[in-house]
């Protein structure tokens, strides 16, 4: 692994059960959604339904842990859902999961199947290192509203991912910015899989390995590397 990630002490103190694992991929071929990705999304929705076994999504222990973390930094989790819960909610609805592009479909399938937040960043658009920290409130966040690109700012104390240019994802993993998202022209990517206890290190690693396997199948010429898991209490 070659990319540097840093977790601030403030975040470690806020959520001692937090951990992540990174997957780096080089030489990918992205493009419009295809049948293989669509099949993975459909299978992920079935795996989610089996996991819940008729229970409420918010009662799943991993989702409950993420809700507690969101509450800890001042966000209402019922209104601002972490990315895993938001995707899972769509997977369980009549309309099902959206199809975005080949790479996004692959990591969304992992997110739903394992009920874990997963994000994908275009490595060529990241400036400097990436950091997870509590925002001051003046950091720029490039997003879209009404079809136009706009710059917003996080709330003071909000947990955000950022690089040297500004925020790349608000409210931990709630909304990714437009600058670093994976597009049809992306070739090098960083995928972040984030967990809260009680998700085990073994389950975190299994999700990353499954993502890596699916990336290699979709892009046989790509170089895909799975990093070592990191935990706030380590």
MARGUNU-603405 format. One line per field, with one value per residue: residue in three letters; x, y, z of N, C-alpha, C in turn. Coordinates in steps of 0.02 Angstrom, whole numbers, always signed. Example, Ala and Ser with C-alpha at 12.3 -4.5 7.8 and 13.67 -1.06 7.14 Angstrom:
2
aa <- c(Ala	Ser);
n_X <- c(+660	+642);
n_Y <- c(-284	-112);
n_Z <- c(+390	+354);
ca_X <- c(+615	+684);
ca_Y <- c(-225	-53);
ca_Z <- c(+390	+357);
c_X <- c(+660	+645);
c_Y <- c(-165	+2);
c_Z <- c(+390	+394);
This chain:
234
aa <- c(Unk	Unk	Unk	Unk	Unk	Unk	Unk	Unk	Unk	Unk	Unk	Unk	Unk	Unk	Unk	Unk	Unk	Unk	Unk	Unk	Unk	Unk	Unk	Unk	Unk	Unk	Unk	Unk	Unk	Unk	Unk	Unk	Unk	Unk	Unk	Unk	Unk	Unk	Unk	Unk	Unk	Unk	Unk	Unk	Unk	Unk	Unk	Unk	Unk	Unk	Unk	Unk	Unk	Unk	Unk	Unk	Unk	Unk	Unk	Unk	Unk	Unk	Unk	Unk	Unk	Unk	Unk	Unk	Unk	Unk	Unk	Unk	Unk	Unk	Unk	Unk	Unk	Unk	Unk	Unk	Unk	Unk	Unk	Unk	Unk	Unk	Unk	Unk	Unk	Unk	Unk	Unk	Unk	Unk	Unk	Unk	Unk	Unk	Unk	Unk	Unk	Unk	Unk	Unk	Unk	Unk	Unk	Unk	Unk	Unk	Unk	Unk	Unk	Unk	Unk	Unk	Unk	Unk	Unk	Unk	Unk	Unk	Unk	Unk	Unk	Unk	Unk	Unk	Unk	Unk	Unk	Unk	Unk	Unk	Unk	Unk	Unk	Unk	Unk	Unk	Unk	Unk	Unk	Unk	Unk	Unk	Unk	Unk	Unk	Unk	Unk	Unk	Unk	Unk	Unk	Unk	Unk	Unk	Unk	Unk	Unk	Unk	Unk	Unk	Unk	Unk	Unk	Unk	Unk	Unk	Unk	Unk	Unk	Unk	Unk	Unk	Unk	Unk	Unk	Unk	Unk	Unk	Unk	Unk	Unk	Unk	Unk	Unk	Unk	Unk	Unk	Unk	Unk	Unk	Unk	Unk	Unk	Unk	Unk	Unk	Unk	Unk	Unk	Unk	Unk	Unk	Unk	Unk	Unk	Unk	Unk	Unk	Unk	Unk	Unk	Unk	Unk	Unk	Unk	Unk	Unk	Unk	Unk	Unk	Unk	Unk	Unk	Unk	Unk	Unk	Unk	Unk	Unk	Unk);
n_X <- c(+43	+25	-32	-62	-153	-231	-291	-369	-333	-445	-552	-523	-543	-678	-742	-696	-717	-698	-635	-539	-509	-408	-416	-316	-313	-249	-243	-373	-526	-657	-831	-997	-1132	-1143	-1201	-1140	-1107	-1235	-1292	-1218	-1262	-1397	-1382	-1321	-1425	-1510	-1430	-1424	-1559	-1570	-1480	-1543	-1663	-1800	-1796	-1780	-1689	-1617	-1594	-1494	-1337	-1217	-1260	-1327	-1216	-1150	-1247	-1242	-1115	-1132	-1224	-1142	-1059	-1148	-1247	-1406	-1446	-1559	-1599	-1487	-1412	-1283	-1178	-1191	-1312	-1401	-1389	-1429	-1561	-1616	-1594	-1685	-1804	-1941	-1893	-1761	-1579	-1479	-1401	-1243	-1103	-978	-875	-924	-1041	-986	-924	-1033	-1110	-1035	-1045	-1182	-1201	-1118	-1156	-1084	-1003	-935	-822	-768	-627	-554	-391	-307	-360	-353	-275	-125	-114	-244	-359	-450	-550	-611	-707	-662	-752	-736	-685	-678	-804	-836	-975	-1133	-1280	-1443	-1401	-1289	-1117	-1065	-994	-989	-986	-931	-1012	-951	-852	-902	-873	-760	-691	-543	-430	-279	-338	-470	-629	-673	-771	-920	-987	-931	-959	-1065	-1096	-1012	-894	-894	-773	-677	-741	-776	-771	-820	-698	-602	-454	-367	-390	-444	-515	-613	-658	-758	-776	-870	-852	-973	-920	-811	-629	-599	-715	-713	-595	-633	-734	-658	-572	-664	-710	-589	-571	-682	-652	-537	-591	-675	-585	-461	-328	-289	-197	-220	-224	-238	-242	-177	-288	-344	-363	-445	-413	-292);
n_Y <- c(-59	+112	+234	+369	+378	+467	+469	+575	+618	+666	+604	+471	+471	+502	+392	+250	+123	+125	+77	+40	-23	-17	-25	-22	+15	+0	+45	+21	-10	+85	+122	+129	+55	-124	-292	-384	-310	-270	-392	-423	-322	-358	-483	-441	-372	-478	-548	-456	-454	-583	-575	-482	-546	-517	-423	-252	-129	-29	-91	-181	-231	-172	-61	+6	+42	+132	+231	+276	+333	+438	+514	+553	+652	+752	+740	+697	+534	+476	+563	+599	+480	+356	+296	+158	+122	+205	+155	+23	+41	+82	-33	-119	-65	-45	+5	-33	-47	+88	+98	+151	+166	+52	+32	+97	+25	-99	-75	-29	-144	-224	-146	-157	-297	-331	-241	-119	+38	+93	+178	+255	+330	+435	+414	+496	+620	+659	+768	+776	+698	+596	+634	+598	+691	+809	+941	+1115	+1204	+1293	+1233	+1198	+1116	+1035	+1015	+968	+1054	+1072	+1042	+1117	+1150	+1183	+1263	+1209	+1210	+1114	+1080	+1150	+1038	+927	+763	+730	+675	+730	+808	+893	+997	+1013	+963	+795	+704	+722	+720	+599	+475	+511	+598	+608	+716	+799	+812	+708	+591	+431	+420	+386	+393	+363	+281	+243	+201	+225	+130	+136	+47	+53	+21	-6	-64	-184	-254	-375	-388	-491	-499	-373	-380	-484	-425	-329	-412	-477	-370	-338	-456	-450	-334	-374	-472	-395	-307	-370	-335	-248	-189	-237	-203	-253	-175	-174	-195	-56	+6	+107	+87	+27);
n_Z <- c(+0	-39	-13	+101	+251	+383	+547	+657	+829	+895	+830	+857	+995	+999	+939	+987	+939	+805	+644	+495	+328	+185	+8	-130	-304	-467	-638	-679	-771	-802	-831	-906	-809	-803	-844	-758	-643	-607	-574	-460	-373	-360	-298	-180	-118	-89	+2	+105	+147	+197	+302	+388	+412	+425	+526	+589	+499	+570	+689	+673	+739	+689	+614	+717	+795	+711	+706	+838	+838	+747	+818	+922	+869	+848	+749	+684	+669	+611	+517	+444	+369	+384	+249	+225	+286	+215	+83	+104	+143	+23	-50	+6	-30	-149	-272	-275	-287	-353	-515	-554	-606	-672	-572	-456	-438	-403	-277	-205	-199	-112	+3	+35	+45	+153	+245	+274	+276	+124	+23	-130	-203	-325	-357	-430	-417	-288	-176	-99	+64	+142	+271	+420	+519	+644	+592	+570	+518	+416	+306	+131	+35	-107	-200	-276	-325	-378	-507	-526	-487	-323	-177	-15	+167	+307	+466	+619	+712	+649	+586	+459	+303	+225	+106	+51	-16	+24	+96	+65	+93	+180	+349	+399	+315	+238	+126	-24	-104	-266	-327	-306	-337	-416	-588	-760	-822	-731	-674	-574	-406	-236	-112	+30	+170	+308	+481	+633	+800	+844	+732	+672	+657	+567	+488	+430	+353	+267	+191	+121	+48	-33	-110	-177	-251	-337	-407	-476	-558	-638	-695	-763	-792	-696	-552	-391	-221	-53	+101	+271	+408	+509	+674	+795	+927	+923);
ca_X <- c(+0	+68	-67	-61	-214	-218	-352	-352	-345	-513	-596	-509	-576	-750	-766	-642	-732	-690	-579	-548	-461	-405	-399	-291	-318	-217	-255	-443	-565	-725	-877	-1067	-1151	-1151	-1241	-1105	-1116	-1305	-1304	-1189	-1307	-1456	-1361	-1309	-1490	-1534	-1389	-1446	-1624	-1556	-1448	-1592	-1711	-1862	-1785	-1774	-1621	-1584	-1579	-1433	-1286	-1168	-1295	-1338	-1153	-1139	-1295	-1216	-1058	-1159	-1253	-1087	-1032	-1201	-1289	-1462	-1437	-1621	-1606	-1425	-1391	-1218	-1187	-1214	-1384	-1438	-1391	-1469	-1631	-1637	-1594	-1745	-1863	-1965	-1852	-1696	-1517	-1464	-1342	-1206	-1054	-951	-837	-968	-1086	-949	-915	-1099	-1131	-1000	-1074	-1248	-1194	-1084	-1184	-1027	-990	-879	-816	-717	-598	-508	-325	-276	-391	-338	-217	-91	-138	-313	-364	-516	-544	-669	-699	-665	-812	-721	-656	-721	-830	-861	-1031	-1179	-1348	-1481	-1364	-1231	-1066	-1064	-949	-1019	-939	-959	-1026	-895	-855	-924	-819	-754	-630	-519	-362	-249	-379	-533	-667	-691	-834	-949	-1020	-897	-967	-1133	-1099	-947	-890	-890	-704	-639	-783	-756	-808	-807	-629	-557	-413	-334	-440	-437	-579	-610	-711	-755	-816	-875	-866	-945	-896	-746	-575	-604	-769	-689	-548	-669	-767	-607	-548	-717	-707	-530	-584	-729	-616	-492	-632	-701	-529	-408	-261	-276	-159	-264	-190	-277	-199	-189	-341	-322	-415	-433	-385	-228);
ca_Y <- c(+0	+171	+296	+384	+399	+488	+477	+622	+596	+684	+552	+410	+477	+503	+326	+202	+62	+136	+47	+40	-57	+15	-63	+20	-18	+39	+18	-1	+11	+100	+133	+122	-6	-182	-345	-416	-268	-272	-456	-417	-281	-398	-533	-406	-358	-541	-563	-410	-477	-642	-552	-449	-598	-485	-372	-183	-111	+10	-134	-219	-205	-128	+2	+40	+71	+191	+282	+304	+375	+499	+553	+578	+716	+802	+731	+653	+479	+460	+611	+595	+410	+336	+272	+89	+121	+236	+108	-35	+62	+81	-102	-151	-32	-74	+25	-67	-8	+122	+79	+213	+147	-14	+31	+115	-32	-152	-63	-26	-213	-246	-109	-185	-368	-335	-187	-81	+95	+87	+235	+250	+394	+436	+430	+549	+684	+675	+811	+763	+641	+600	+636	+596	+737	+849	+1002	+1181	+1235	+1337	+1194	+1195	+1052	+1044	+969	+990	+1071	+1097	+1033	+1161	+1138	+1235	+1250	+1213	+1202	+1071	+1110	+1141	+975	+871	+718	+734	+656	+786	+808	+959	+1048	+1024	+904	+748	+671	+753	+678	+536	+442	+527	+625	+619	+773	+784	+818	+646	+532	+390	+434	+338	+399	+346	+221	+225	+214	+205	+110	+135	+10	+78	-19	+8	-123	-250	-289	-403	-380	-543	-481	-315	-405	-524	-378	-300	-464	-489	-314	-346	-510	-427	-286	-412	-505	-344	-274	-420	-307	-200	-210	-224	-219	-246	-155	-202	-158	-8	+13	+165	+66	-8);
ca_Z <- c(+0	-46	+3	+172	+284	+452	+588	+710	+898	+913	+804	+895	+1060	+989	+920	+995	+903	+733	+608	+422	+286	+120	-52	-184	-369	-520	-704	-685	-829	-781	-886	-886	-774	-846	-815	-703	-584	-588	-541	-393	-333	-344	-249	-117	-87	-61	+61	+158	+172	+237	+364	+431	+430	+444	+577	+566	+480	+622	+746	+661	+784	+656	+599	+781	+816	+670	+728	+900	+820	+717	+873	+963	+844	+843	+691	+696	+622	+576	+462	+405	+377	+356	+181	+224	+302	+161	+28	+124	+141	-47	-73	+32	-58	-212	-329	-273	-287	-416	-554	-563	-657	-655	-510	-401	-427	-369	-206	-173	-185	-51	+59	+52	+65	+218	+286	+295	+232	+77	-22	-183	-220	-383	-330	-469	-401	-219	-169	-36	+102	+165	+344	+452	+576	+660	+552	+600	+491	+360	+253	+72	+13	-174	-211	-329	-304	-435	-570	-527	-435	-272	-122	+51	+223	+359	+531	+666	+750	+606	+564	+386	+267	+184	+82	+58	-48	+60	+118	+12	+113	+240	+400	+400	+250	+217	+57	-55	-148	-337	-352	-303	-349	-472	-649	-813	-844	-676	-685	-511	-355	-166	-83	+103	+204	+377	+528	+704	+840	+853	+672	+690	+608	+515	+442	+393	+303	+218	+145	+78	+2	-83	-156	-218	-298	-388	-449	-520	-610	-683	-728	-756	-799	-642	-492	-334	-158	+8	+155	+337	+443	+561	+725	+837	+991	+913);
c_X <- c(+45	+34	-71	-129	-197	-285	-333	-368	-417	-563	-586	-544	-652	-778	-710	-655	-722	-629	-591	-497	-465	-387	-377	-294	-291	-229	-325	-473	-637	-769	-949	-1080	-1162	-1189	-1207	-1113	-1188	-1322	-1276	-1233	-1370	-1440	-1349	-1374	-1519	-1495	-1409	-1512	-1615	-1525	-1499	-1646	-1776	-1856	-1778	-1700	-1584	-1566	-1519	-1377	-1236	-1199	-1307	-1274	-1136	-1186	-1270	-1157	-1081	-1189	-1198	-1057	-1087	-1246	-1346	-1460	-1500	-1633	-1545	-1397	-1321	-1230	-1212	-1289	-1425	-1444	-1436	-1543	-1657	-1641	-1658	-1810	-1881	-1920	-1783	-1638	-1506	-1404	-1306	-1154	-1021	-919	-881	-1016	-1050	-942	-981	-1125	-1098	-1030	-1139	-1241	-1165	-1110	-1128	-1018	-928	-879	-761	-693	-552	-440	-292	-305	-381	-274	-186	-119	-212	-315	-437	-511	-610	-659	-699	-728	-800	-691	-703	-741	-864	-915	-1075	-1247	-1385	-1445	-1302	-1182	-1064	-1014	-988	-965	-971	-974	-964	-904	-877	-863	-818	-689	-608	-450	-334	-291	-443	-566	-684	-755	-858	-981	-997	-902	-1037	-1137	-1029	-950	-881	-819	-669	-680	-758	-802	-790	-734	-578	-519	-378	-379	-418	-506	-569	-671	-704	-801	-819	-880	-942	-924	-825	-693	-579	-658	-749	-642	-583	-705	-718	-582	-600	-718	-648	-540	-630	-696	-570	-531	-656	-645	-468	-337	-243	-233	-200	-229	-236	-229	-214	-245	-311	-380	-396	-400	-318	-169);
c_Y <- c(+62	+235	+306	+408	+416	+498	+521	+592	+611	+631	+487	+412	+474	+433	+274	+135	+67	+99	+51	-7	-25	-35	-14	-19	+28	+5	-10	+22	+22	+111	+127	+56	-63	-237	-378	-376	-269	-337	-455	-376	-320	-452	-502	-392	-421	-559	-518	-434	-539	-623	-523	-497	-569	-432	-302	-166	-75	-31	-179	-190	-158	-60	+41	+74	+133	+247	+315	+350	+441	+544	+586	+643	+765	+797	+682	+595	+458	+506	+610	+525	+399	+301	+201	+84	+150	+189	+48	-19	+60	+9	-138	-122	-62	-56	-7	-19	+27	+91	+143	+206	+82	-15	+47	+57	-88	-137	-52	-96	-240	-211	-140	-257	-375	-283	-145	-21	+83	+148	+224	+319	+386	+459	+488	+618	+703	+716	+801	+700	+651	+594	+632	+637	+771	+919	+1065	+1218	+1280	+1299	+1192	+1124	+1063	+991	+996	+1003	+1101	+1092	+1077	+1143	+1198	+1214	+1261	+1207	+1157	+1110	+1102	+1078	+915	+828	+716	+701	+716	+771	+878	+1014	+1062	+958	+860	+710	+700	+701	+606	+501	+453	+550	+640	+680	+753	+780	+750	+583	+495	+404	+381	+339	+381	+282	+197	+246	+191	+190	+104	+98	+26	+38	+14	-59	-124	-286	-312	-387	-430	-525	-420	-337	-445	-480	-348	-351	-479	-432	-321	-401	-487	-375	-322	-447	-454	-312	-319	-392	-259	-232	-189	-248	-206	-230	-192	-162	-114	+0	+69	+146	+32	+38);
c_Z <- c(+0	-23	+79	+196	+357	+487	+648	+779	+920	+889	+842	+963	+1054	+977	+926	+960	+828	+706	+534	+390	+217	+66	-105	-249	-423	-587	-713	-751	-805	-842	-861	-850	-823	-809	-756	-639	-560	-551	-469	-347	-313	-291	-180	-81	-56	+3	+120	+189	+216	+304	+413	+454	+458	+498	+547	+552	+536	+683	+734	+704	+751	+639	+663	+806	+776	+690	+792	+886	+789	+771	+914	+936	+824	+783	+707	+646	+585	+517	+416	+415	+350	+290	+178	+237	+245	+101	+44	+122	+69	-73	-52	+3	-126	-271	-331	-278	-354	-450	-573	-619	-631	-586	-450	-386	-388	-295	-170	-156	-122	+10	+82	+78	+135	+267	+318	+249	+189	+32	-73	-203	-281	-357	-367	-454	-327	-216	-100	-2	+121	+240	+365	+515	+591	+631	+595	+579	+432	+301	+192	+55	-54	-188	-268	-300	-363	-502	-576	-472	-387	-218	-56	+104	+275	+422	+575	+708	+710	+588	+488	+363	+226	+158	+86	+27	-11	+78	+58	+28	+178	+285	+396	+333	+222	+144	+31	-100	-221	-362	-356	-317	-411	-532	-702	-837	-789	-690	-621	-453	-286	-140	-7	+131	+278	+422	+596	+739	+850	+789	+686	+638	+551	+464	+400	+337	+249	+167	+96	+27	-51	-134	-204	-271	-355	-434	-498	-575	-661	-724	-722	-759	-742	-588	-431	-270	-99	+65	+220	+371	+498	+609	+773	+903	+984	+928);
